[in-house]
Amino acid sequence: MRDTERHESEQTLTGGQKLEGLLVPSRLPPYPTSPKIADYRAAMADYQPGEPLGGFGTGGFVVGKLLEKLAPVIGETGDQPGVDLDALHPPGRNARRGPPRNLVPPRPRPHRVNLCIVPTTVRGGTFVAHDPAETFVCAPNWKPE
């Protein structure tokens, strides 16, 4: 693998023993070690053997799993009451293609982001959750809507 193809996390780990105990934020449990992300590792081994694993791929995989769970609720046409599919579209999509048919109109959203992380540490040359439960920690007083 060329250096330019190395995953961003691998670059962090090149610091070796000097980084042991380094605490970093992660929006998901650590992909190399978490039992919660085992499906991602198995899918990569099956469909992309030898390719690097990483946080971006894990994020995409988790979104796919979410959509898998939402599919029965959304239905074939996406016209189920209370399902706001517009929230799943990338910004600007509707402006280019027109409003989706049979979808719940978008509701105003405050400009808030997820302020929760899984504290992750470097241990033994890989990323592991800071605690065995892989607990998410949120900013004080922040709650999801």
Phi and psi restraints in degrees (value plus and minus 20) as a CYANA .aco file:
   2 ARG   PHI     -90.9   -50.9
   2 ARG   PSI     133.4   173.4
   3 ASP   PHI     -76.4   -36.4
   3 ASP   PSI     -56.5   -16.5
   4 THR   PHI     -88.7   -48.7
   4 THR   PSI     -36.5     3.5
   5 GLU   PHI    -114.9   -74.9
   5 GLU   PSI     -24.0    16.0
   6 ARG   PHI     -85.5   -45.5
   6 ARG   PSI     123.7   163.7
   7 HIS   PHI     -91.3   -51.3
   7 HIS   PSI     128.8   168.8
   8 GLU   PHI     -77.0   -37.0
   8 GLU   PSI     -54.8   -14.8
   9 SER   PHI     -89.9   -49.9
   9 SER   PSI     -55.4   -15.4
  10 GLU   PHI     -81.7   -41.7
  10 GLU   PSI     -56.2   -16.2
  11 GLN   PHI     -83.2   -43.2
  11 GLN   PSI     -57.0   -17.0
  12 THR   PHI     -83.2   -43.2
  12 THR   PSI     -60.0   -20.0
  13 LEU   PHI     -95.0   -55.0
  13 LEU   PSI     -28.5    11.5
  14 THR   PHI     -86.2   -46.2
  14 THR   PSI     -31.8     8.2
  15 GLY   PHI     -92.7   -52.7
  15 GLY   PSI     -29.1    10.9
  16 GLY   PHI      40.0    80.0
  16 GLY   PSI    -161.2  -121.2
  17 GLN   PHI     -79.5   -39.5
  17 GLN   PSI     -46.8    -6.8
  18 LYS   PHI     -81.0   -41.0
  18 LYS   PSI     -44.4    -4.4
  19 LEU   PHI    -114.8   -74.8
  19 LEU   PSI     -22.3    17.7
  20 GLU   PHI     -74.0   -34.0
  20 GLU   PSI     105.2   145.2
  21 GLY   PHI      70.3   110.3
  21 GLY   PSI     -24.5    15.5
  22 LEU   PHI     -77.6   -37.6
  22 LEU   PSI     111.1   151.1
  23 LEU   PHI    -121.6   -81.6
  23 LEU   PSI     106.5   146.5
  24 VAL   PHI    -151.6  -111.6
  24 VAL   PSI     131.1   171.1
  25 PRO   PHI    -102.3   -62.3
  25 PRO   PSI     129.5   169.5
  26 SER   PHI    -161.7  -121.7
  26 SER   PSI     119.7   159.7
  27 ARG   PHI    -102.3   -62.3
  27 ARG   PSI     -30.0    10.0
  28 LEU   PHI    -157.0  -117.0
  28 LEU   PSI     141.4   181.4
  29 PRO   PHI     -77.7   -37.7
  29 PRO   PSI     131.6   171.6
  30 PRO   PHI     -81.1   -41.1
  30 PRO   PSI     105.1   145.1
  31 TYR   PHI     -84.0   -44.0
  31 TYR   PSI     -51.3   -11.3
  32 PRO   PHI     -95.6   -55.6
  32 PRO   PSI     -41.6    -1.6
  33 THR   PHI    -148.5  -108.5
  33 THR   PSI     -37.1     2.9
  34 SER   PHI     -92.6   -52.6
  34 SER   PSI     110.7   150.7
  35 PRO   PHI     -82.5   -42.5
  35 PRO   PSI     -47.1    -7.1
  36 LYS   PHI     -88.5   -48.5
  36 LYS   PSI     -39.3     0.7
  37 ILE   PHI    -129.7   -89.7
  37 ILE   PSI      -6.9    33.1
  38 ALA   PHI     -79.6   -39.6
  38 ALA   PSI     -56.4   -16.4
  39 ASP   PHI     -81.0   -41.0
  39 ASP   PSI     -58.1   -18.1
  40 TYR   PHI     -83.2   -43.2
  40 TYR   PSI     -67.8   -27.8
  41 ARG   PHI     -82.2   -42.2
  41 ARG   PSI     -60.3   -20.3
  42 ALA   PHI     -85.8   -45.8
  42 ALA   PSI     -61.8   -21.8
  43 ALA   PHI     -84.3   -44.3
  43 ALA   PSI     -61.0   -21.0
  44 MET   PHI     -84.1   -44.1
  44 MET   PSI     -61.4   -21.4
  45 ALA   PHI     -83.5   -43.5
  45 ALA   PSI     -56.4   -16.4
  46 ASP   PHI     -96.5   -56.5
  46 ASP   PSI     -64.7   -24.7
  47 TYR   PHI    -125.4   -85.4
  47 TYR   PSI     -39.7     0.3
  48 GLN   PHI    -158.6  -118.6
  48 GLN   PSI      33.5    73.5
  49 PRO   PHI     -78.8   -38.8
  49 PRO   PSI     116.2   156.2
  50 GLY   PHI      64.5   104.5
  50 GLY   PSI     -28.8    11.2
  51 GLU   PHI    -103.2   -63.2
  51 GLU   PSI     132.4   172.4
  52 PRO   PHI     -89.3   -49.3
  52 PRO   PSI     122.8   162.8
  53 LEU   PHI    -108.1   -68.1
  53 LEU   PSI     138.6   178.6
  54 GLY   PHI    -192.3  -152.3
  54 GLY   PSI     152.6   192.6
  55 GLY   PHI     -83.6   -43.6
  55 GLY   PSI     -58.7   -18.7
  56 PHE   PHI     -86.6   -46.6
  56 PHE   PSI     -63.8   -23.8
  57 GLY   PHI     -84.3   -44.3
  57 GLY   PSI     -59.2   -19.2
  58 THR   PHI     -82.4   -42.4
  58 THR   PSI     -64.0   -24.0
  59 GLY   PHI     -79.6   -39.6
  59 GLY   PSI     -65.2   -25.2
  60 GLY   PHI     -82.7   -42.7
  60 GLY   PSI     -59.8   -19.8
  61 PHE   PHI     -84.8   -44.8
  61 PHE   PSI     -63.1   -23.1
  62 VAL   PHI     -83.7   -43.7
  62 VAL   PSI     -60.5   -20.5
  63 VAL   PHI     -82.8   -42.8
  63 VAL   PSI     -61.0   -21.0
  64 GLY   PHI     -80.9   -40.9
  64 GLY   PSI     -61.0   -21.0
  65 LYS   PHI     -84.5   -44.5
  65 LYS   PSI     -57.4   -17.4
  66 LEU   PHI     -83.2   -43.2
  66 LEU   PSI     -65.4   -25.4
  67 LEU   PHI     -83.7   -43.7
  67 LEU   PSI     -55.6   -15.6
  68 GLU   PHI     -79.1   -39.1
  68 GLU   PSI     -61.1   -21.1
  69 LYS   PHI     -92.2   -52.2
  69 LYS   PSI     -54.3   -14.3
  70 LEU   PHI     -97.0   -57.0
  70 LEU   PSI     -45.2    -5.2
  71 ALA   PHI     -71.5   -31.5
  71 ALA   PSI     -66.0   -26.0
  72 PRO   PHI     -84.4   -44.4
  72 PRO   PSI     -50.6   -10.6
  73 VAL   PHI     -96.9   -56.9
  73 VAL   PSI     -60.0   -20.0
  74 ILE   PHI     -88.3   -48.3
  74 ILE   PSI     -60.2   -20.2
  75 GLY   PHI      62.5   102.5
  75 GLY   PSI     153.6   193.6
  76 GLU   PHI     -86.8   -46.8
  76 GLU   PSI     -56.4   -16.4
  77 THR   PHI    -120.5   -80.5
  77 THR   PSI     -28.4    11.6
  78 GLY   PHI      53.5    93.5
  78 GLY   PSI       4.1    44.1
  79 ASP   PHI    -126.6   -86.6
  79 ASP   PSI       1.7    41.7
  80 GLN   PHI     -92.0   -52.0
  80 GLN   PSI     116.9   156.9
  81 PRO   PHI     -78.4   -38.4
  81 PRO   PSI     117.1   157.1
  82 GLY   PHI      63.2   103.2
  82 GLY   PSI     -21.9    18.1
  83 VAL   PHI    -114.8   -74.8
  83 VAL   PSI      93.0   133.0
  84 ASP   PHI    -115.3   -75.3
  84 ASP   PSI      62.0   102.0
  85 LEU   PHI     -88.5   -48.5
  85 LEU   PSI     -41.3    -1.3
  86 ASP   PHI     -81.1   -41.1
  86 ASP   PSI     -47.4    -7.4
  87 ALA   PHI     -85.3   -45.3
  87 ALA   PSI     -39.5     0.5
  88 LEU   PHI    -109.8   -69.8
  88 LEU   PSI     -30.2     9.8
  89 HIS   PHI    -101.7   -61.7
  89 HIS   PSI     123.5   163.5
  90 PRO   PHI     -86.5   -46.5
  90 PRO   PSI     132.6   172.6
  91 PRO   PHI     -75.0   -35.0
  91 PRO   PSI     118.4   158.4
  92 GLY   PHI      67.0   107.0
  92 GLY   PSI     -29.6    10.4
  93 ARG   PHI     -81.5   -41.5
  93 ARG   PSI     -67.2   -27.2
  94 ASN   PHI     -85.9   -45.9
  94 ASN   PSI     -53.3   -13.3
  95 ALA   PHI     -84.2   -44.2
  95 ALA   PSI     -54.2   -14.2
  96 ARG   PHI    -101.4   -61.4
  96 ARG   PSI     -55.6   -15.6
  97 ARG   PHI    -132.4   -92.4
  97 ARG   PSI     -20.4    19.6
  98 GLY   PHI      64.8   104.8
  98 GLY   PSI     145.8   185.8
  99 PRO   PHI     -87.7   -47.7
  99 PRO   PSI     122.4   162.4
 100 PRO   PHI     -85.2   -45.2
 100 PRO   PSI     127.2   167.2
 101 ARG   PHI    -103.3   -63.3
 101 ARG   PSI     126.4   166.4
 102 ASN   PHI      42.2    82.2
 102 ASN   PSI       5.8    45.8
 103 LEU   PHI    -130.3   -90.3
 103 LEU   PSI     134.3   174.3
 104 VAL   PHI     -86.0   -46.0
 104 VAL   PSI     112.5   152.5
 105 PRO   PHI     -80.8   -40.8
 105 PRO   PSI     128.3   168.3
 106 PRO   PHI     -86.1   -46.1
 106 PRO   PSI     125.2   165.2
 107 ARG   PHI    -121.3   -81.3
 107 ARG   PSI     133.6   173.6
 108 PRO   PHI     -80.1   -40.1
 108 PRO   PSI     119.7   159.7
 109 ARG   PHI    -143.5  -103.5
 109 ARG   PSI     114.2   154.2
 110 PRO   PHI     -88.0   -48.0
 110 PRO   PSI     135.2   175.2
 111 HIS   PHI    -100.5   -60.5
 111 HIS   PSI      60.0   100.0
 112 ARG   PHI    -144.7  -104.7
 112 ARG   PSI     131.4   171.4
 113 VAL   PHI    -146.3  -106.3
 113 VAL   PSI     145.1   185.1
 114 ASN   PHI     -89.0   -49.0
 114 ASN   PSI     100.7   140.7
 115 LEU   PHI    -128.3   -88.3
 115 LEU   PSI      16.9    56.9
 116 CYS   PHI    -138.8   -98.8
 116 CYS   PSI     126.3   166.3
 117 ILE   PHI    -157.9  -117.9
 117 ILE   PSI     143.8   183.8
 118 VAL   PHI    -124.2   -84.2
 118 VAL   PSI      88.6   128.6
 119 PRO   PHI     -78.0   -38.0
 119 PRO   PSI     107.0   147.0
 120 THR   PHI    -146.2  -106.2
 120 THR   PSI     123.7   163.7
 121 THR   PHI    -147.7  -107.7
 121 THR   PSI     138.1   178.1
 122 VAL   PHI    -109.2   -69.2
 122 VAL   PSI     102.0   142.0
 123 ARG   PHI    -161.2  -121.2
 123 ARG   PSI     103.4   143.4
 124 GLY   PHI      42.9    82.9
 124 GLY   PSI      11.0    51.0
 125 GLY   PHI      61.8   101.8
 125 GLY   PSI      -6.0    34.0
 126 THR   PHI    -164.3  -124.3
 126 THR   PSI     152.0   192.0
 127 PHE   PHI    -111.8   -71.8
 127 PHE   PSI     111.9   151.9
 128 VAL   PHI    -156.1  -116.1
 128 VAL   PSI     133.2   173.2
 129 ALA   PHI     -83.6   -43.6
 129 ALA   PSI     125.3   165.3
 130 HIS   PHI     -82.7   -42.7
 130 HIS   PSI     -51.0   -11.0
 131 ASP   PHI    -149.8  -109.8
 131 ASP   PSI     131.8   171.8
 132 PRO   PHI     -79.8   -39.8
 132 PRO   PSI     -45.8    -5.8
 133 ALA   PHI    -100.1   -60.1
 133 ALA   PSI     -25.4    14.6
 134 GLU   PHI      33.5    73.5
 134 GLU   PSI      27.3    67.3
 135 THR   PHI     -89.8   -49.8
 135 THR   PSI     113.6   153.6
 136 PHE   PHI     -98.5   -58.5
 136 PHE   PSI     119.2   159.2
 137 VAL   PHI    -140.1  -100.1
 137 VAL   PSI     111.4   151.4
 138 CYS   PHI    -133.8   -93.8
 138 CYS   PSI     137.9   177.9
 139 ALA   PHI     -78.9   -38.9
 139 ALA   PSI     128.5   168.5
 140 PRO   PHI     -74.9   -34.9
 140 PRO   PSI     116.6   156.6
 141 ASN   PHI      46.9    86.9
 141 ASN   PSI     -13.3    26.7
 142 TRP   PHI    -109.3   -69.3
 142 TRP   PSI     114.4   154.4
 143 LYS   PHI    -157.6  -117.6
 143 LYS   PSI     121.0   161.0
 144 PRO   PHI     -87.0   -47.0
 144 PRO   PSI     132.7   172.7
